[in-house]
Amino acid sequence: MKAVVQRVSQASVTVDGAVIGEIGQGVLILVCAMSGDVPAKAEQLALKISKLRIFKDNAGKMNLSLKDIGGSALIVSQFTLAGDTSRGNRPGFSNAAPPDVAEQLYETFKSAMKDLDIPVQSGRFGADMAVDLRNDGPVTILYDV
C-alpha cells in the first residue's frame, strides 16, 4: 500500500457539493492499494501512521504521535498514487489494485485506524472528491509498505 500523510491543522473532503468528512488537528492520509496488497499490509500501515511522531512537543520538536495529541485522521482513497510515468507523459495505473480489492483494503485500513483509537473521517471510495486542507509545517511523509 502507498500513502501520503500530511500534518494538518484542518482538512475536509467534499462530494457533490456536500462536506462528507472534516477534521481539525491531525493528518490527512491519501491511501492507495497496490496490486498484490493484502489486509495485513493495510493494518501494518495503520499501525505505522498511528505511531508516526510528527507533532511538536513543548520544546518544539517533532516527538508526538497522532494518538499523543488526540488528533484525527481524514482518510481519502487515491488510486493515482499508483501512477507509473516511466513510459511517457501519461501515467499508467495498472499497478493499482482492482477496484473491488482496493475498496476492501481501504475499508480495512480505516477500520484498523479506528481500532487504534484514532478518530476517523473519510472520503467516498471511487467518488470525484474535492479535498481542502491547511498543511501544518508543511510536514508530508510518504509510505510504501
N, C-alpha and C positions, 0 to 999 in steps of 0.2 A: 504494500500500500504506500501511497505517496501522500504527503500532507504539507501544507504551508500553514504555519502557525504565526499569527500576528498578535502582538500585545496591543490591546485597545483600551481606550477609556470609555468607548461606547461603540456599538455596532448594531445594525439591523438588516433584515432581508425582507424584500417586498415582492409579492407575486400578484399580478393583475391589479396593481394599484393599492393593494392592502398589505400592511405590515403583518407578517406571519411569525416573526421571531425578532426579539431585540434583547440586548444585554447592556449593562453598564460595564464596569471594570472587569476585564477578563481577557479571553482570547477568542479571536475569530479563527476557525480551523476550516481551511479548504481541503477536502479529502477526496482521493481518487483510488478506487480499487483497480488493481492491475490484473491482467490475465495470470491465472495460477494462484492468486491470493486465496487464503483460507481464513475462517473465522479467528483462528489463533493469532493471525497477524493483526487483525483489527483490534483484538483485545490487548496485544502487546503494544500497539501504537497508542491506545488509550492510556495504558499504564505509564508509558514514557512521557506523554504530554502532561498527565496529571502531576508528575513529579518534576517537570521542567522548571528550573529556578531562573525565571526571567523577570521577576518583580523585585522592586527595590526594598531593602530593609531600612532600618532607622539611620544607618550610616550611608545610605545612598548606593549600596552595592546590590547587584542582582543576585540575591540569596534566597528569595522566597518563591514558593510554588503557587500555582493556582489555588490549591487547597489551603495553603498557609494564609492567603489573603481573603479567602471566602469569595473568590471570583467565579464568574460564569463562563460558559463556552457557547459560542454560536457556531454551529456545525453546518457547513454547506457542501453539498456534493459538487465536484468539479472535474468532470472527465477530461477536460482539456489539459490537466496536469500530465496526462499520458502522451501528450503531443510529441511526435518524433519529427524533427526538422532536418534530419541528416541527409535527406534526399530531396533537395529543392526548397521552395519557399512556402509551399502549402503543407501544414502539418498533417501527419497521418496519426490515426488513433487506434490502430489495430492492436496495440499493446494494452489497451484498456480492457477490463473485464467486460463480458457481455452484460447488457443492462439488467437482466433478471438476477444475475450473480452479484453485480455491483450494488444493486439496491439492497440485497440481503446483507452484504458486508457493511454497507453504510448504516443500516439499522443495527447491526451487531456492534459497530463502533459507537454509535450513540448510546446504546444500552450499556456498553462497558463503561463509558464515561459516567453515566448516571449511577451505575453500581459502585463507582469510586467516589460517590457523594459529591459529584460536580453538578451544579445546576446547569441544565442544558436547554437551549433553544435551538431551532434548526430551520433550514430551508426546506423546500419540497423537491424530492428526487425527480430529476428529469424536467423540471419546470424552467421557464425563462425567468430568471431572478435578477433583481437589482439589489446589490449589496452596498450598503453605506457603512463607513467606519471612520473612526478617528484613531489613527495609528498612534500609539504611545511610544515615543522614543525617537524614531521608529525602531522597533525590535521585530525582526522577522526571522523565523527558523524554518529550515527545510528538513523534512523527514522522508526517508525511503527505506521501509522495512520489509 
